[in-house]
Amino acid sequence: MQKRFYLTPAAVIIFILYFTVFGDRGLLRINHLHRDRDEIQQKLQELKTENERLRREITALQSDRRYLESIARRDFGLVRGNEVIYQFPPQEKGNRSGQADKKSPQAAAPPKASQPPGKPGQP
């Protein structure tokens, strides 16, 4: 009877400790929720930064003509009427010294200048 007197409270204490650590509202669950909250806050901060960058870009697109021109040149390859575009052949990966490859006839050819449309033969 003496043993049973000690086992019952010990079992109750172990039961309480188990749910304190491993239960739905236990220490492990709380720790996991804190980590999730920290990750979500970090993602929120990244999204706020991205939104601010996009707002600045919208403002620039609405008011800055030079920014619009740079996007048109970069993304769509547009040029002004008085500009000449030089197209160079792509360099081979093994040819990093800047010397032309003697086997390729294109590498030795001078770059071609493209003319604006509607003005053939004019430099």
C-alpha positions in Angstrom: 0.0 0.0 0.0 2.9 2.3 0.7 4.2 1.8 -2.9 0.8 2.6 -4.4 0.7 5.8 -2.4 3.9 6.9 -4.2 3.1 5.6 -7.6 -0.2 7.4 -8.0 1.2 11.0 -7.6 4.3 10.1 -9.7 2.0 8.8 -12.5 -0.1 12.1 -12.3 3.1 14.2 -12.4 4.5 12.2 -15.4 1.1 12.6 -17.2 1.1 16.4 -16.6 4.7 16.7 -17.7 4.0 14.7 -20.9 1.2 17.0 -21.9 3.2 20.1 -20.8 6.0 19.2 -23.3 4.3 17.2 -26.0 0.6 18.2 -26.0 -1.3 20.5 -28.3 -0.3 23.5 -26.3 3.0 22.1 -25.1 6.5 23.5 -25.2 7.5 21.8 -28.4 4.3 23.1 -30.2 4.9 26.6 -28.8 8.5 26.5 -30.1 7.4 25.3 -33.5 4.8 28.1 -33.7 7.4 30.7 -32.7 9.7 29.5 -35.6 6.8 29.7 -38.0 5.9 33.2 -36.8 9.5 34.3 -37.3 9.6 32.9 -40.9 6.3 34.6 -41.7 7.5 37.9 -40.4 10.7 37.6 -42.5 8.6 36.8 -45.6 6.3 39.8 -44.8 9.3 42.1 -44.6 10.6 40.8 -47.9 7.2 41.4 -49.5 7.0 44.9 -48.1 10.4 45.7 -49.6 9.4 44.3 -52.9 6.1 46.3 -52.9 8.0 49.5 -52.2 10.4 48.7 -55.1 7.4 48.1 -57.4 5.8 51.4 -56.2 8.9 53.3 -57.1 9.1 51.6 -60.5 5.4 52.5 -61.2 6.1 56.1 -60.3 9.1 56.1 -62.6 7.1 54.5 -65.4 4.4 57.1 -65.1 6.7 60.2 -64.9 10.3 59.5 -66.1 10.7 59.4 -69.9 14.3 58.4 -69.7 13.4 55.3 -67.7 10.8 54.4 -70.2 13.4 54.8 -73.0 15.9 52.6 -71.2 13.3 49.8 -70.8 12.3 50.1 -74.5 16.0 49.9 -75.5 16.8 47.0 -73.1 13.7 44.8 -73.5 12.5 45.5 -77.0 15.7 46.5 -78.8 14.3 49.8 -80.0 16.7 52.5 -81.3 16.4 56.1 -82.4 16.3 56.9 -86.1 19.8 58.4 -86.3 21.5 55.5 -84.4 23.5 52.6 -86.0 23.6 49.2 -84.4 26.7 47.1 -84.6 26.2 43.3 -84.1 29.2 41.3 -83.2 29.4 37.5 -83.5 29.2 35.7 -80.2 32.5 34.7 -78.7 33.3 31.0 -78.1 33.7 29.9 -74.5 37.2 28.5 -75.2 38.4 31.7 -76.8 38.9 34.0 -73.8 42.2 35.6 -74.9 40.4 37.9 -77.4 42.2 36.3 -80.4 40.1 35.3 -83.4 39.7 31.5 -84.0 41.5 30.8 -87.4 39.1 27.9 -88.2 36.0 30.1 -88.2 35.5 32.5 -91.1 32.9 34.5 -89.2 35.3 35.4 -86.4 37.7 37.2 -88.9 34.9 39.1 -90.6 34.4 42.7 -89.6 31.1 43.6 -87.8 28.2 44.6 -89.9 26.4 47.9 -89.5 22.7 47.8 -89.8 21.0 50.7 -91.6 17.8 52.3 -90.3 14.8 51.2 -92.4 13.8 53.3 -95.3 17.4 54.8 -95.9 19.3 52.2 -97.9 22.8 53.1 -99.0 23.3 56.1 -96.7 26.1 55.9 -94.1 
